Amino acid sequence: MTAPTRGTVVPATTAEKALVPLPAQAAGVPWPTREWPRGEPDSRIDRTRLERALERAFSGDAVAKLGETHAVVIVHRGVLVAERYRPGVGPADTLRSWSIAKSILHALLGILVRDGLLDVGAPVDAPEWDEPDDPRRAITVDHLLRMSSGLGYVENYEDEHSDVREMLFGRDRFDMAHFAAARPLAAPPGTVFNYTSGQSLLLARLLGRIVGGGSDGCRTFMRRELFGPIGMTSALPRFDAAGTFIGSSYVFATAQDFARFGLLYLRDGLWEGRRLLPEGWVDYARTPTPTAPLGDYGAHFWLSPGDLGAFSANGFEGQRILLVPGLDLIVVRLGRTPAAEALGLQSWLADVVASFRTA
């Protein structure tokens, strides 16, 4: 899909036409701006399978199979049909997003596109690349959103000397975007896929520069344009000492509020009849990045190829906002899943989705 430009409607492409259509809010189902409409799961779904999956996530031996699950919220056809929490965690508790924040950053950039303030096909204005012959000047916003900038950066949380750990926790944590911008090119922009948090920090700094007002100005923008309109009132974004939103990793919110964010994307950027995200922006997020070898990454969202058109906001240690257009389904799962249990978590998510296939 061609990257949306300033305030434009994106023309349909062959890839776009293959996308599973996004469902509209059902007539008579209220938007969850103040509170979620609640109901029992549809009688046609496999309720037994769903209940077993929920019990398995919070059972005594779950940690060995899929890690700790702290919260699960399931929304079907706009109605909250299941909600569970581990002991000591409740609906009002804010939990860490990790890289779900990248997808929230995608929404914030989309608002700038809607208002004609950002062209994602344009080169990124980074002061570290001010020399006319700097090859990094060819990096566009689209390259960063698709993790294809070519910047040399290592995203490995297990290695204490990796770039991501140095940026988030080391001496460079005070100005994370500067650290990311200082990385040299390892490949020409647009030729290699390399998932890194540094690319998101460059986008977050760009967001802040366009919005203005430092961290306070950015917080105000987020509340006014995104969090407030969808009722995501618990959201707490974090900023580094340079005033940049840590859009790679840090938004705290309740599980219900993460589900609200998911519903915004499942409803194609519309909320209560108002278009918050520009037309085509959600499809841009869920169109495969050409450089992603498995076709499983779009623009700051992960993709699950298949007949249901699933895509998701994913975070370190198994944070998920899984969106399934083919079933009008949202599954939010927050917790701590070590890499060794990642397949167990994927199996659990697939089991939850399969229980709704019969409805």
C-alpha positions as CSV (number, residue, x, y, z in Angstrom):
1,M,0.0,0.0,0.0
2,T,1.2,3.5,-0.9
3,A,2.0,5.5,2.3
4,P,-0.7,8.1,3.0
5,T,0.4,11.7,2.5
6,R,-0.7,14.9,4.1
7,G,-4.5,14.6,4.7
8,T,-5.2,12.5,1.6
9,V,-7.4,9.5,1.1
10,V,-5.2,6.6,0.0
11,P,-6.2,5.1,-3.3
12,A,-7.0,1.4,-3.3
13,T,-4.4,-1.0,-4.5
14,T,-4.3,-4.7,-5.3
15,A,-2.8,-5.5,-1.8
16,E,-5.4,-3.4,-0.1
17,K,-8.3,-5.1,-1.9
18,A,-7.1,-8.5,-0.4
19,L,-7.5,-7.2,3.1
20,V,-10.3,-8.6,5.2
21,P,-12.9,-5.8,5.6
22,L,-13.0,-4.0,8.9
23,P,-16.4,-4.4,10.7
24,A,-18.6,-1.5,11.6
25,Q,-20.0,-0.9,15.0
26,A,-23.3,-2.9,15.2
27,A,-26.5,-0.9,15.4
28,G,-27.6,-0.5,18.9
29,V,-24.2,-1.3,20.5
30,P,-23.0,1.8,22.3
31,W,-19.4,3.0,22.0
32,P,-17.4,2.3,25.2
33,T,-16.3,5.9,25.6
34,R,-17.5,6.0,29.2
35,E,-18.0,2.3,30.0
36,W,-17.9,-1.0,28.0
37,P,-21.2,-2.5,27.1
38,R,-21.2,-6.0,28.6
39,G,-22.8,-9.3,27.7
40,E,-22.5,-13.0,27.6
41,P,-20.6,-14.6,24.8
42,D,-22.7,-15.4,21.7
43,S,-24.5,-18.7,22.3
44,R,-23.1,-20.0,19.0
45,I,-19.5,-19.8,20.0
46,D,-17.7,-22.7,21.7
47,R,-18.1,-21.4,25.3
48,T,-16.6,-24.5,26.8
49,R,-13.4,-24.1,24.8
50,L,-13.3,-20.4,25.7
51,E,-13.8,-21.0,29.4
52,R,-11.1,-23.7,29.4
53,A,-8.7,-21.3,27.7
54,L,-9.4,-18.6,30.3
55,E,-8.9,-21.1,33.2
56,R,-5.7,-22.3,31.6
57,A,-4.2,-18.8,31.5
58,F,-4.7,-18.3,35.2
59,S,-4.2,-21.8,36.5
60,G,-1.4,-22.8,38.8
61,D,0.7,-24.5,36.1
62,A,0.2,-21.7,33.5
63,V,3.5,-20.1,34.2
64,A,5.4,-23.1,32.9
65,K,3.4,-23.1,29.7
66,L,2.7,-19.5,28.7
67,G,4.1,-17.3,31.4
68,E,2.3,-15.1,33.9
69,T,-1.0,-13.7,32.7
70,H,-2.0,-10.5,34.6
71,A,-5.1,-9.5,32.6
72,V,-7.4,-10.7,29.8
73,V,-10.2,-8.7,28.2
74,I,-12.2,-10.0,25.3
75,V,-14.5,-7.9,23.2
76,H,-16.8,-9.5,20.6
77,R,-18.9,-7.4,18.2
78,G,-18.2,-4.3,20.3
79,V,-19.3,-6.0,23.6
80,L,-17.0,-7.0,26.5
81,V,-17.8,-10.7,26.9
82,A,-14.9,-11.9,29.1
83,E,-12.6,-10.3,31.6
84,R,-10.1,-12.0,34.0
85,Y,-7.3,-10.8,36.3
86,R,-4.7,-12.5,38.4
87,P,-4.8,-12.0,42.2
88,G,-3.6,-8.5,43.1
89,V,-4.5,-7.0,39.7
90,G,-7.9,-5.5,38.9
91,P,-9.8,-3.5,36.2
92,A,-8.5,-0.2,37.6
93,D,-4.8,-1.1,37.5
94,T,-2.6,0.4,34.8
95,L,-0.2,-2.1,33.2
96,R,2.9,-1.7,31.1
97,S,2.5,-1.6,27.3
98,W,6.1,-2.3,26.2
99,S,6.0,-2.2,22.4
100,I,2.2,-1.8,22.2
101,A,3.3,1.8,22.5
102,K,4.6,1.6,19.0
103,S,1.1,1.1,17.7
104,I,-0.2,3.9,19.8
105,L,2.5,6.1,18.2
106,H,1.2,5.0,14.8
107,A,-2.2,6.4,15.8
108,L,-0.7,9.7,16.9
109,L,1.2,10.1,13.7
110,G,-2.0,9.3,11.8
111,I,-3.7,12.3,13.4
112,L,-0.9,14.5,12.1
113,V,-1.4,13.1,8.6
114,R,-5.2,13.7,9.0
115,D,-4.5,17.4,9.9
116,G,-2.0,17.9,7.0
117,L,1.0,18.2,9.3
118,L,2.9,15.1,8.3
119,D,3.8,13.4,5.0
120,V,5.0,9.9,5.7
121,G,6.7,9.7,2.3
122,A,8.9,12.6,3.1
123,P,12.5,12.3,4.5
124,V,12.9,12.6,8.3
125,D,14.3,15.9,9.5
126,A,17.0,14.8,12.0
127,P,19.6,17.3,13.1
128,E,22.2,14.5,13.4
129,W,22.0,14.0,9.6
130,D,22.4,17.7,8.6
131,E,25.5,17.1,6.3
132,P,24.3,17.2,2.7
133,D,26.0,14.0,1.8
134,D,24.8,12.0,4.8
135,P,23.1,8.9,3.3
136,R,20.7,8.8,6.3
137,R,18.9,11.8,4.8
138,A,17.1,9.4,2.5
139,I,15.3,7.8,5.4
140,T,11.6,8.6,5.3
141,V,8.8,8.3,7.9
142,D,7.5,5.3,6.0
143,H,10.9,3.6,6.3
144,L,10.8,4.1,10.1
145,L,7.2,2.9,10.4
146,R,8.0,-0.2,8.4
147,M,11.3,-0.9,10.3
148,S,13.2,-0.6,7.1
149,S,15.4,2.5,7.7
150,G,18.6,0.6,7.3
151,L,20.0,2.0,10.6
152,G,22.4,-0.4,12.3
153,Y,20.8,-1.1,15.7
154,V,20.6,-4.3,17.8
155,E,17.2,-5.1,19.5
156,N,18.2,-7.8,22.0
157,Y,17.0,-7.6,25.5
158,E,19.1,-10.6,26.6
159,D,22.3,-8.9,25.7
160,E,23.1,-6.2,28.4
161,H,25.3,-4.4,25.9
162,S,22.8,-4.3,23.0
163,D,21.6,-1.0,21.6
164,V,18.0,-1.3,23.0
165,R,19.2,-1.9,26.5
166,E,21.7,1.0,26.3
167,M,19.0,3.3,24.9
168,L,16.3,2.4,27.4
169,F,18.3,1.7,30.5
170,G,21.9,2.9,30.0
171,R,23.6,6.2,30.0
172,D,21.9,7.2,26.7
173,R,18.4,6.9,28.3
174,F,18.3,10.7,28.8
175,D,18.0,11.4,25.1
176,M,16.9,8.2,23.4
177,A,16.2,9.6,19.9
178,H,19.6,11.2,19.7
179,F,21.1,7.8,20.5
180,A,19.1,6.1,17.8
181,A,19.8,8.9,15.2
182,A,23.6,8.5,15.8
183,R,23.5,4.8,14.6
184,P,25.2,4.4,11.2
185,L,23.5,2.9,8.2
186,A,23.9,-0.9,7.9
187,A,21.9,-1.1,4.6
188,P,20.4,1.4,2.2
189,P,17.0,2.7,3.4
190,G,14.1,0.5,2.3
191,T,16.1,-2.6,1.6
192,V,16.3,-4.6,4.9
193,F,13.8,-5.2,7.7
194,N,15.2,-4.8,11.2
195,Y,12.7,-4.4,14.0
196,T,14.1,-1.9,16.5
197,S,12.8,0.5,19.2
198,G,15.3,3.2,18.0
199,Q,13.3,3.8,14.8
200,S,10.2,4.4,16.9
201,L,12.0,6.9,19.1
202,L,13.0,8.9,16.0
203,L,9.3,9.0,15.0
204,A,8.3,10.0,18.6
205,R,10.8,12.9,18.5
206,L,9.4,14.0,15.2
207,L,5.9,13.9,16.7
208,G,7.0,16.1,19.5
209,R,8.7,18.6,17.2
210,I,5.5,19.0,15.1
211,V,3.2,19.2,18.1
212,G,5.5,21.6,20.1
213,G,5.4,22.5,23.7
214,G,7.8,19.8,25.0
215,S,6.5,16.8,26.9
216,D,3.6,18.9,28.3
217,G,2.5,19.9,24.8
218,C,2.7,16.3,23.6
219,R,0.7,15.0,26.6
220,T,-2.0,17.6,25.9
221,F,-2.1,16.6,22.2
222,M,-2.4,12.9,23.2
223,R,-5.3,13.5,25.6
224,R,-7.1,15.9,23.3
225,E,-6.8,14.0,20.0
226,L,-6.6,10.3,21.0
227,F,-7.0,9.3,24.6
228,G,-9.9,11.6,25.5
229,P,-12.1,11.0,22.5
230,I,-12.0,7.2,22.9
231,G,-12.3,7.3,26.7
232,M,-8.8,5.9,27.3
233,T,-8.5,8.0,30.4
234,S,-6.1,5.8,32.3
235,A,-3.3,6.2,29.7
236,L,0.0,7.3,31.1
237,P,2.7,7.9,28.4
238,R,6.3,8.4,29.6
239,F,8.9,10.8,28.4
240,D,12.7,10.9,28.6
241,A,14.7,13.8,30.0
242,A,14.9,15.4,26.5
243,G,11.1,15.6,26.5
244,T,10.6,12.8,23.9
245,F,7.7,10.4,24.2
246,I,9.2,7.0,24.7
247,G,6.9,5.7,21.9
248,S,8.8,2.5,21.6
249,S,7.9,1.1,25.0
250,Y,6.1,3.1,27.7
251,V,2.4,3.7,27.9
252,F,0.7,2.5,31.0
253,A,-3.1,1.8,30.9
254,T,-5.8,-0.5,32.1
255,A,-6.7,-3.6,30.1
256,Q,-10.1,-2.1,29.3
257,D,-8.4,1.0,27.9
258,F,-6.0,-1.0,25.7
259,A,-9.2,-2.7,24.4
260,R,-10.6,0.7,23.5
261,F,-7.5,1.5,21.5
262,G,-8.0,-1.9,19.7
263,L,-11.6,-1.0,18.9
264,L,-10.5,2.2,17.3
265,Y,-8.4,0.2,14.8
266,L,-11.0,-2.5,14.3
267,R,-13.5,0.3,13.4
268,D,-11.1,1.8,10.8
269,G,-10.2,4.8,12.9
270,L,-13.8,5.9,13.5
271,W,-15.3,6.6,16.9
272,E,-18.9,7.7,17.6
273,G,-19.3,8.9,14.0
274,R,-16.1,11.0,14.1
275,R,-13.0,10.1,12.0
276,L,-10.0,10.2,14.3
277,L,-7.6,8.5,12.0
278,P,-7.4,9.4,8.3
279,E,-9.1,7.2,5.8
280,G,-6.7,4.4,4.8
281,W,-4.5,4.7,7.8
282,V,-5.6,1.4,9.4
283,D,-5.2,-0.4,6.1
284,Y,-1.7,1.1,5.8
285,A,-0.9,-0.4,9.2
286,R,-2.0,-3.9,8.2
287,T,-0.5,-4.0,4.7
288,P,2.6,-6.2,4.7
289,T,6.0,-4.4,4.6
290,P,7.8,-5.5,1.5
291,T,11.1,-6.1,3.3
292,A,9.6,-8.2,6.1
293,P,10.7,-11.8,5.2
294,L,7.6,-13.5,6.5
295,G,5.1,-10.8,5.5
296,D,4.2,-10.5,9.2
297,Y,4.8,-6.8,9.8
298,G,2.9,-3.8,8.5
299,A,3.4,-0.3,9.8
300,H,4.1,-0.5,13.5
301,F,1.6,-3.4,13.7
302,W,2.2,-7.2,13.5
303,L,0.3,-9.3,11.0
304,S,-1.1,-12.8,11.1
305,P,-1.6,-13.9,7.5
306,G,-4.8,-15.9,7.1
307,D,-8.5,-15.8,6.3
308,L,-9.5,-13.8,9.4
309,G,-7.2,-10.9,8.6
310,A,-5.7,-10.7,12.2
311,F,-3.3,-8.0,13.1
312,S,-1.9,-7.0,16.5
313,A,-0.1,-4.5,18.7
314,N,2.6,-6.6,20.4
315,G,4.8,-5.9,23.3
316,F,7.8,-7.5,25.0
317,E,7.0,-10.4,27.3
318,G,3.7,-11.2,25.6
319,Q,1.7,-8.0,25.7
320,R,-1.0,-8.2,23.0
321,I,-3.9,-6.3,21.6
322,L,-5.0,-8.9,19.0
323,L,-7.6,-7.7,16.4
324,V,-9.5,-10.2,14.3
325,P,-11.6,-8.4,11.7
326,G,-13.1,-11.7,10.3
327,L,-14.7,-12.3,13.7
328,D,-15.1,-8.7,15.0
329,L,-13.0,-9.8,17.9
330,I,-10.4,-8.1,20.2
331,V,-8.3,-10.1,22.7
332,V,-6.2,-8.1,25.1
333,R,-3.6,-10.1,27.1
334,L,-1.1,-8.5,29.5
335,G,1.5,-10.3,31.5
336,R,5.0,-11.7,31.5
337,T,5.9,-14.4,29.1
338,P,9.6,-15.3,28.7
339,A,10.8,-16.0,25.2
340,A,10.9,-19.7,25.9
341,E,7.2,-19.8,26.4
342,A,6.3,-17.6,23.4
343,L,4.9,-20.6,21.4
344,G,2.7,-21.5,24.4
345,L,1.2,-18.0,24.4
346,Q,0.7,-18.1,20.6
347,S,-1.1,-21.5,21.0
348,W,-3.3,-20.0,23.8
349,L,-4.3,-17.0,21.6
350,A,-5.1,-19.3,18.7
351,D,-7.3,-21.4,21.0
352,V,-9.2,-18.3,22.2
353,V,-9.8,-17.2,18.6
354,A,-10.8,-20.6,17.5
355,S,-13.6,-20.7,20.2
356,F,-15.3,-17.7,18.4
357,R,-15.1,-19.2,14.9
358,T,-18.4,-21.0,15.3
359,A,-20.4,-17.8,16.0
